[in-house]
Structure formats: structure tokens, C-alpha cells
Amino acid sequence: MVEKIMVVEDELTLQETLAYNLKHQGYEVITSANGLEAIKKAAEIKPDLIILDVMLPGADGFEVCRQIRKEMNMPILMLTARTDEIDRVVGLEVGADDYLTKPFSMRELIARVKAMLRRMHMISEMNENKEDTKQVFSFSNLVINEIRHEVTLNDVILSLSPKEYDLLLFLAKNKGKMLSREYILEKIWGWEFIGDSRTVDVHVRWLREKIEADPQKPNRIITVRGGGYIFEG
């Protein structure tokens, strides 16, 4: 099956360049130049991956990512024209899986796209091949169902990005252990992210807002100063 990639970019020259190169790699490409239109198209088409610019008319890339993450979990690669760390942090906070700063080489973008899709395929294949090893982890009112790839809090299904789910499942499987940021980066994001510990902090903070919303259990993930994180369940 041909993989579908949605390119959300209002700079038409860049949009056409991205579409041309992605089609040349064998992908089906859907384009949009407006944030609000992109949200609607994503819900209708359900692409396998989204390349999303930050600066867009209608709704900026952060808002588009935030809205898409409420319903869908496909990988999102954000494009930003600014080098400010705040753009990268906000992008990760709203659910982006990776980012590229303009200007970038087309070779690097294609490599990122292939790596993100490959990672999704590997996860899918592992899930299919290891169905009998999957578990259901229950921590009071928080339940992580690895069989259904689903997380519930007070019987309500939580909307988690792929990386948020992977991170939570990894923490749950290592309950009570102190895990360093570097170790988490290596296991969840891969070697190319080593050194970018802020990525872990951002995802932990975003995850906490979702799983620690209940005052009955406000501290499920404990921060170890100068060390890393411990999942208490």
C-alpha cells in the first residue's frame, strides 16, 4: 500500500518542491496551505505522516498539531523558519515527533521521513509478532492496555501521541526504577537524539498533564534532581 504524506506549507514554491521530491520517493502526497483546512483534511484522509510548517494562515502549525493530536496519532514533522529553542519545545509539547529548521536539505528531510515511517512500521510489526507478550498494566485508576494500544484514566480513553504512549509504556514496564534522561532518549527516540535531554523533559511534562489530572494520584512520575525520572504508578 502506498503511504500517504500530507504537506502543510503556505510557501507554494517549497510546497511544490516537497511534493515533487516525496512523490519521486513513491509516496502519495496531499497538500494544504491553510491551517484550518489541514485539520479538516487530516481527519478525512488520515495520512501516514504529516509535514507541518509553523507559520500558516488560518491556524498556526502549533494549533494544527494540537487539534490533530486530539484524535490521531500519525507522526508529525514540524518545519520552522526560526532557530529559537522555544519553537522546538512548543512543537514537542503540542505533540510533534520531530522538527527541522529552515533552510534544510531535501536529503535530510527525506531521511527523517523514512526514519519516522520505518519506526512506525517496526512498532506495528512488533505488536503483531508479539501479541502474546502484551500486557495490561493497572495503576489504580490509570490503565495501560498494551493489547489495544490504549490508555485510560478513570475509564476515559486518553489521547496520547505515539511518543507519549511509548514513553508511558516504557516507564510503566520499569516501575520504581530511576531512569536517566539519556537512557530514556536512547530507548524511545534513538541514538540520533542523544544529547537533547530537553526532549524527555518536555514529553514528561506533557504526559503529566494528562495522567496526573486526578487529585487522588497527583504524582505518578517523580523527578530525580540531577538524575532522571521514576514512575510510581
C-alpha positions as CSV (number, residue, x, y, z in Angstrom):
1,M,0.0,0.0,0.0
2,V,1.3,3.4,-0.9
3,E,2.0,5.6,2.1
4,K,0.2,9.0,2.2
5,I,2.0,12.1,3.4
6,M,0.3,15.4,3.9
7,V,2.4,18.5,3.3
8,V,1.1,21.6,5.1
9,E,3.1,24.6,3.8
10,D,1.8,28.0,2.6
11,E,5.0,28.9,0.7
12,L,3.9,27.4,-2.6
13,T,7.4,27.0,-4.1
14,L,8.5,25.0,-1.1
15,Q,5.2,23.1,-1.0
16,E,5.7,22.1,-4.7
17,T,9.3,21.1,-4.1
18,L,8.4,18.9,-1.2
19,A,5.5,17.3,-3.0
20,Y,7.7,16.6,-6.1
21,N,10.5,15.0,-4.1
22,L,8.2,12.9,-1.9
23,K,6.3,11.7,-5.0
24,H,9.6,10.8,-6.5
25,Q,10.2,8.6,-3.5
26,G,7.0,6.7,-4.2
27,Y,4.7,8.4,-1.6
28,E,1.2,9.7,-2.3
29,V,1.2,13.4,-1.4
30,I,-1.7,15.6,-0.2
31,T,-1.0,19.3,0.1
32,S,-2.6,22.2,2.1
33,A,-1.6,25.9,2.5
34,N,-4.0,26.7,5.3
35,G,-4.0,25.5,8.9
36,L,-7.8,25.1,9.3
37,E,-8.0,23.3,6.0
38,A,-5.2,21.0,7.1
39,I,-7.1,19.9,10.2
40,K,-10.1,19.0,8.2
41,K,-8.1,17.2,5.5
42,A,-6.2,15.2,8.1
43,A,-9.4,13.9,9.7
44,E,-10.8,12.9,6.3
45,I,-7.7,11.4,4.7
46,K,-5.8,10.1,7.8
47,P,-2.3,10.3,6.2
48,D,0.5,8.1,7.4
49,L,2.7,11.2,8.2
50,I,2.3,14.9,8.3
51,I,4.9,17.6,7.4
52,L,3.7,20.7,9.1
53,D,5.0,24.3,8.8
54,V,4.7,26.5,11.9
55,M,3.8,29.8,10.2
56,L,0.4,29.2,8.5
57,P,-2.7,31.2,7.7
58,G,-6.0,30.2,9.4
59,A,-4.3,28.5,12.3
60,D,-0.6,28.2,13.0
61,G,1.3,24.9,13.0
62,F,1.2,24.5,16.8
63,E,-2.6,24.8,16.9
64,V,-2.9,22.4,13.9
65,C,-0.7,19.9,15.7
66,R,-2.7,20.3,18.9
67,Q,-6.0,19.7,17.2
68,I,-4.8,16.7,15.2
69,R,-3.3,15.1,18.3
70,K,-6.7,15.1,19.9
71,E,-7.9,12.4,17.5
72,M,-5.0,11.0,15.6
73,N,-1.5,9.6,16.3
74,M,0.4,9.6,13.0
75,P,3.9,11.0,13.1
76,I,4.2,14.8,12.7
77,L,7.4,16.5,11.4
78,M,7.3,20.2,12.0
79,L,9.1,22.8,9.9
80,T,10.2,26.2,11.5
81,A,12.0,29.1,9.9
82,R,13.3,30.2,13.3
83,T,16.1,28.7,15.3
84,D,14.7,29.7,18.7
85,E,14.6,26.8,21.1
86,I,11.1,27.8,22.2
87,D,9.7,26.8,18.8
88,R,11.2,23.3,19.1
89,V,9.9,23.0,22.7
90,V,6.4,24.2,21.9
91,G,6.3,21.9,18.9
92,L,7.2,18.9,21.1
93,E,4.8,20.0,23.8
94,V,1.8,20.0,21.4
95,G,2.7,16.5,20.1
96,A,5.2,16.8,17.2
97,D,7.5,13.9,16.8
98,D,10.4,15.7,15.2
99,Y,11.3,19.1,13.7
100,L,13.5,20.6,11.0
101,T,14.7,24.2,10.9
102,K,14.7,26.1,7.6
103,P,16.7,26.1,5.4
104,F,17.2,22.3,5.3
105,S,18.4,19.9,2.7
106,M,15.9,17.8,0.9
107,R,18.1,14.8,1.5
108,E,17.8,15.3,5.3
109,L,14.0,15.8,5.1
110,I,13.6,12.6,3.1
111,A,15.8,10.7,5.6
112,R,13.7,12.0,8.6
113,V,10.5,11.0,6.8
114,K,11.8,7.5,6.1
115,A,13.1,7.0,9.6
116,M,9.8,8.1,11.2
117,L,7.8,5.8,8.9
118,R,10.2,3.0,9.5
119,R,9.9,3.4,13.2
120,M,6.1,3.2,13.0
121,H,6.3,0.1,10.9
122,M,8.7,-1.6,13.3
123,I,6.4,-0.8,16.2
124,S,3.4,-2.2,14.2
125,E,5.3,-5.4,13.3
126,M,6.5,-5.9,16.9
127,N,2.9,-5.5,18.0
128,E,1.7,-8.1,15.5
129,N,4.5,-10.6,16.1
130,K,4.4,-10.4,19.9
131,E,0.7,-10.3,20.6
132,D,1.0,-13.0,23.3
133,T,3.6,-10.9,25.2
134,K,1.4,-7.8,25.5
135,Q,0.1,-6.9,28.9
136,V,-2.4,-4.7,30.7
137,F,-0.8,-2.5,33.4
138,S,-3.2,-1.2,36.1
139,F,-2.2,1.5,38.5
140,S,-5.3,2.4,40.4
141,N,-7.4,4.5,38.0
142,L,-4.7,4.5,35.3
143,V,-4.8,1.5,32.9
144,I,-2.3,0.9,30.1
145,N,-3.6,-1.7,27.7
146,E,-0.8,-2.8,25.5
147,I,-3.0,-5.2,23.7
148,R,-5.3,-2.4,22.5
149,H,-2.6,0.2,22.4
150,E,-4.8,2.2,24.7
151,V,-4.5,4.2,27.9
152,T,-7.5,5.1,30.2
153,L,-7.8,7.3,33.2
154,N,-11.0,6.9,35.3
155,D,-12.3,4.7,32.4
156,V,-11.8,7.6,29.9
157,I,-9.5,6.9,27.0
158,L,-6.6,9.4,26.9
159,S,-5.4,10.9,23.6
160,L,-1.7,10.4,23.5
161,S,0.8,11.0,20.8
162,P,2.9,7.9,19.7
163,K,5.9,9.2,21.7
164,E,3.8,9.9,24.8
165,Y,2.4,6.4,24.6
166,D,5.8,4.8,24.1
167,L,7.2,6.8,27.0
168,L,4.4,5.9,29.4
169,L,4.6,2.2,28.5
170,F,8.4,2.2,28.9
171,L,8.1,3.9,32.3
172,A,5.3,1.5,33.4
173,K,7.5,-1.5,32.4
174,N,10.2,-0.1,34.6
175,K,8.1,1.0,37.5
176,G,10.1,2.0,40.6
177,K,13.4,2.3,38.7
178,M,15.3,5.5,38.3
179,L,15.8,6.0,34.6
180,S,18.2,8.7,33.3
181,R,17.2,11.1,30.6
182,E,19.9,9.7,28.4
183,Y,18.7,6.1,28.8
184,I,15.1,7.2,28.0
185,L,16.3,9.1,24.9
186,E,18.2,6.1,23.6
187,K,15.3,3.7,24.2
188,I,12.4,5.8,23.0
189,W,13.9,8.3,20.5
190,G,17.0,6.5,19.3
191,W,20.7,7.4,19.2
192,E,20.3,10.5,16.9
193,F,18.6,12.3,19.8
194,I,21.3,11.6,22.4
195,G,22.3,14.9,24.0
196,D,18.9,16.5,23.6
197,S,17.6,15.7,27.1
198,R,15.1,18.6,26.9
199,T,13.0,16.3,24.6
200,V,12.4,14.0,27.5
201,D,11.6,16.8,29.9
202,V,9.0,18.2,27.5
203,H,7.3,14.9,26.9
204,V,7.3,14.0,30.6
205,R,5.7,17.4,31.4
206,W,3.1,16.9,28.7
207,L,2.4,13.4,29.9
208,R,2.0,14.5,33.5
209,E,-0.7,17.0,32.5
210,K,-2.7,14.0,31.1
211,I,-2.1,11.3,33.7
212,E,-1.8,13.3,36.8
213,A,-5.0,15.3,36.3
214,D,-6.7,13.3,39.1
215,P,-6.0,14.8,42.6
216,Q,-6.2,11.2,44.0
217,K,-2.9,10.4,42.4
218,P,-1.1,13.7,41.6
219,N,2.5,12.4,41.4
220,R,2.8,9.4,39.2
221,I,6.2,10.4,37.7
222,I,8.8,11.6,40.1
223,T,11.7,13.8,39.1
224,V,15.1,12.9,40.5
225,R,17.2,16.0,40.7
226,G,20.3,15.7,38.5
227,G,19.2,12.1,37.6
228,G,16.1,11.3,35.7
229,Y,12.6,10.0,36.4
230,I,10.9,7.3,38.4
231,F,7.4,6.1,37.6
232,E,5.5,5.4,40.8
233,G,2.3,4.1,39.1
